[in-house]
Amino acid sequence: MRSVTYPTGKQLDIALGGQEATITELGAGLRRYAVGGLDVVKGYAATEPVSGGKGQQLVPWPNRIRDGRYPWAGKTQQLVLSEPPRHNASHGLARYVPWTVVEHGDSQVVCELTIFTQPGWPGILHVRLTYRLTDDGLHVSLDATNVGDSDVPFGYGAHPYLTVGETSVDEIRLTVPATSHLEVDDRLLPVAVAPVDGTELDLRGGAPVGERVLDTAYTDLVREPDGGWTVRLEREDRYAVLWADASFGWAQVFTGEKRRDVGLAVEPMTCGPDAFNEGPTHDGLRVVAPEETLSFTWGIRGQ
């Protein structure tokens, strides 16, 4: 009997207590996370291809780069345009390649990937990603090491869709602790950072999503004592929380462009869109020196 090859490769299941998660070989994506039999991540079936960025890892940049072009080391780099309708390079280079599984335990998966020099990417970056179930939910950690001989630009993000059992995102009560948001053009590229005060984008006190259509990068996030921040979804007696450590300066919230029954994406990002270029998000760009390692942690909990 022929073995089944899934569209996202090997399916790596982990569990702890009432928690269950599935990580995919393709892109080291988070396909499923449930607590007590209830989905906290709005995932997809093992027999389906990934779509809409669900659960994907966004490295070595999140969001978009204008025209796939940016200056680096005295040259103009030109990336492949992975978002042709908007003429952008979108969400990094790690989404549609298989990662190497170096550890698969009962409650932990560790995957690694080396991103080698290629058109528009001038260095060699090794990334190690750990998914770990704990008593406080799912923890995700990424270590990025420059294993080449020259500096490389860097940003990191992730793209989980959260759910609280809604039939439409309209039913979700959403709290985003941000005092500013990014104004964008019709290509979803940066125009200016603006305050949320007095706009429907002000979700600091929590509000139903309702008819809001969000594809919004939030920044100037109100920090907790440890320097991190949390975004919270609620509906009736259920909740889902995405938290991120102090290294994440942005949170993208996405209700879906057409369908509103696919969950609500909450994306922790270390930088905003088009951070590789001069503009209102450029200060979020990280530069990784040879042999340097940058580390990041975020997570999800819910019921």
C-alpha positions in Angstrom: 0.0 0.0 0.0 1.4 3.4 -1.0 2.1 5.8 1.8 0.4 9.1 1.7 2.4 12.3 1.0 0.6 15.3 2.4 0.6 18.7 0.6 2.6 20.2 3.6 4.8 17.1 4.1 5.3 15.3 7.4 2.7 16.0 10.1 4.4 16.4 13.5 2.0 16.0 16.3 2.7 17.0 19.9 0.5 16.9 23.0 0.5 17.9 26.7 -2.4 17.4 29.0 -5.4 18.6 27.1 -3.4 20.5 24.5 -2.6 19.2 21.0 -0.7 20.8 18.1 0.5 19.8 14.6 3.6 21.3 12.9 4.2 20.8 9.2 7.4 19.8 7.5 6.7 22.4 4.8 7.6 25.8 6.1 7.6 24.5 9.7 4.1 25.9 9.9 1.6 25.6 12.8 -1.3 23.7 11.2 -3.3 23.0 14.3 -3.5 24.0 18.0 -6.4 22.9 20.3 -7.1 23.0 24.0 -9.6 20.6 25.6 -10.7 19.5 22.1 -11.5 23.1 21.1 -9.5 24.8 18.3 -7.6 27.9 19.4 -5.8 28.1 16.0 -8.0 28.1 12.9 -6.0 25.6 10.9 -6.6 23.3 7.9 -6.8 19.6 7.2 -3.6 17.5 6.6 -5.0 16.7 3.1 -5.2 20.5 2.2 -2.5 22.8 0.9 -1.7 25.8 3.1 -3.4 29.0 2.0 -3.7 32.6 3.3 -0.4 32.3 5.2 -2.0 30.1 7.8 0.5 29.3 10.5 3.5 30.2 8.4 6.9 31.4 9.5 7.9 34.7 8.0 11.7 34.9 7.7 14.0 36.7 6.9 11.3 39.4 6.6 7.6 39.6 7.4 4.9 41.4 5.4 6.0 43.1 2.2 9.0 44.6 0.4 8.1 47.3 -2.2 8.8 45.9 -5.7 10.9 43.3 -4.1 13.8 45.8 -4.2 16.0 47.3 -1.5 19.5 48.7 -1.1 22.2 46.6 0.6 26.0 46.6 0.7 26.2 49.2 -2.1 23.9 47.3 -4.4 20.2 47.2 -5.3 18.9 43.7 -4.3 16.0 42.3 -6.4 13.8 39.6 -4.8 11.3 37.4 -6.7 7.9 39.1 -6.6 5.9 36.5 -4.6 2.8 38.9 -4.5 2.5 39.7 -8.2 -0.9 41.5 -8.1 0.7 44.2 -5.8 4.2 43.9 -7.2 5.7 43.0 -3.9 7.9 40.4 -2.3 5.9 38.9 0.5 6.6 37.1 3.8 10.1 35.9 3.4 11.9 32.9 1.9 11.0 30.1 4.3 7.3 29.4 3.7 7.4 26.9 0.8 10.5 24.9 1.5 10.8 21.8 3.7 12.5 22.3 7.1 14.7 19.6 8.7 13.2 18.1 11.8 16.0 17.7 14.3 13.8 16.8 17.3 10.3 15.4 17.7 9.3 14.6 21.3 6.0 14.2 23.0 5.5 17.9 23.6 8.2 19.6 21.5 9.3 19.9 17.9 12.5 21.5 16.7 13.1 22.3 13.0 16.0 24.0 11.2 16.5 25.6 7.9 19.5 27.3 6.1 18.6 30.1 3.8 21.4 30.3 1.2 22.4 33.1 -1.0 19.9 33.6 -3.9 18.5 36.4 -6.1 17.8 39.4 -3.8 19.2 37.7 -0.7 22.9 38.4 -0.1 23.9 36.1 2.7 23.5 32.7 4.5 21.2 32.5 7.5 20.5 29.5 9.7 17.3 29.4 11.6 16.3 27.1 14.4 12.6 27.0 15.4 11.2 25.3 18.5 7.5 24.6 19.2 6.9 23.6 22.9 3.7 22.9 24.8 3.8 24.1 28.4 1.3 24.4 31.2 1.0 28.1 30.0 0.1 27.1 26.4 2.2 26.9 23.2 5.6 28.6 23.1 7.4 29.3 19.8 11.0 30.3 19.8 13.2 31.2 16.8 17.0 31.6 16.8 18.5 33.2 13.6 22.3 32.9 13.1 24.3 34.5 10.4 26.6 31.7 9.2 27.9 33.8 6.2 30.8 36.2 6.0 28.9 39.5 5.7 26.0 41.4 7.4 22.5 40.5 6.4 19.2 42.4 6.9 16.6 40.7 9.0 13.0 40.7 10.3 10.8 38.0 11.7 7.1 37.3 11.9 4.5 34.5 12.2 1.1 34.2 10.7 -1.3 32.2 13.0 -5.1 32.6 12.7 -6.8 32.4 16.0 -10.4 31.3 16.8 -12.9 31.4 19.7 -15.5 29.2 18.0 -17.1 32.0 16.0 -18.9 31.5 12.7 -17.7 34.9 11.5 -14.9 37.2 12.8 -17.7 39.8 13.3 -18.6 38.0 16.6 -15.2 38.3 18.1 -14.4 40.9 20.8 -10.8 42.0 20.1 -8.3 43.8 22.3 -5.2 45.2 20.7 -3.0 47.3 23.1 -1.6 49.6 20.5 -1.5 53.4 20.4 -0.5 53.7 16.7 -1.2 52.0 13.4 0.4 52.1 10.0 -1.4 54.0 7.2 -0.8 52.2 3.9 -1.5 52.7 0.2 -3.5 50.5 -2.2 -0.5 48.1 -2.3 -0.5 47.8 1.5 2.8 49.6 1.7 3.8 52.2 4.3 2.6 55.8 4.1 2.8 57.0 7.7 2.5 55.9 11.4 -0.6 57.5 12.9 -2.3 57.5 16.3 -5.4 55.3 16.7 -7.1 57.9 18.9 -10.6 58.7 17.7 -10.6 56.0 15.0 -12.3 52.6 14.7 -8.8 51.1 14.9 -8.5 52.0 18.6 -9.1 48.6 20.2 -7.2 49.2 23.4 -10.3 48.8 25.5 -11.6 45.9 23.5 -14.5 46.0 21.1 -16.5 43.7 18.8 -14.9 43.3 15.4 -18.3 43.8 13.9 -18.1 45.2 10.3 -14.5 46.3 10.6 -12.2 45.1 7.8 -8.7 44.9 9.2 -5.4 44.3 7.5 -3.7 46.6 9.9 -0.2 46.8 11.3 -0.3 48.1 14.8 2.7 49.6 16.7 3.6 51.5 19.8 2.2 48.6 21.7 1.5 49.0 25.5 4.0 46.8 27.2 3.6 44.5 30.1 6.1 44.4 33.0 8.3 41.8 31.1 8.4 44.1 28.1 6.1 42.0 26.0 2.5 42.5 24.9 -0.7 40.5 24.3 -3.6 40.6 21.8 -6.8 39.0 23.1 -9.9 37.5 21.4 -13.1 36.7 23.3 -16.5 35.3 22.6 -18.9 34.1 25.2 -16.9 31.9 27.6 -14.0 31.3 25.3 -10.8 33.3 24.7 -7.5 33.1 22.7 -4.4 35.2 23.5 -1.3 35.8 21.4 1.6 37.1 23.3 5.1 38.2 22.1 8.3 39.2 23.8 9.9 42.6 23.9 11.7 42.1 20.5 8.4 42.3 18.6 7.5 45.9 17.8 4.5 45.3 15.6 1.2 43.2 15.5 -0.6 42.8 12.2 -4.4 42.0 12.5 -6.2 40.5 9.5 -9.9 39.8 9.3 -9.8 38.3 5.8 -10.3 40.2 2.5 -13.4 38.3 1.4 -14.2 35.4 3.7 -14.8 36.2 7.3 -15.1 32.6 8.6 -11.4 31.7 8.4 -10.4 33.0 11.9 -8.6 36.2 12.7 -4.9 36.4 11.9 -2.8 38.0 14.6 0.8 38.3 13.4 3.7 39.2 15.7 6.4 41.0 13.7 9.7 42.4 14.7 9.4 45.1 12.0 6.7 46.7 9.9 6.1 46.3 6.2 8.9 47.4 3.8 11.4 47.8 6.7 14.3 47.0 4.4 13.7 50.4 2.7 13.9 53.9 4.0 10.5 55.1 5.3 8.3 55.0 8.4 9.1 51.4 9.3 12.8 51.3 8.6 13.8 51.7 12.2 12.6 48.1 12.8 15.2 46.6 10.5 17.7 44.4 12.3 21.2 43.8 11.0 22.8 40.4 11.8 26.6 40.3 11.8 28.5 37.2 10.9 28.3 34.6 13.7 25.7 36.7 15.5 22.4 35.0 16.7 19.1 36.8 17.4 16.4 35.1 19.4 12.7 35.7 19.6 9.8 34.1 21.5 6.0 34.3 21.1 3.1 32.1 22.0 -0.6 31.3 22.2 -2.9 30.2 24.9 -6.7 29.8 25.1 -9.7 27.8 25.9 
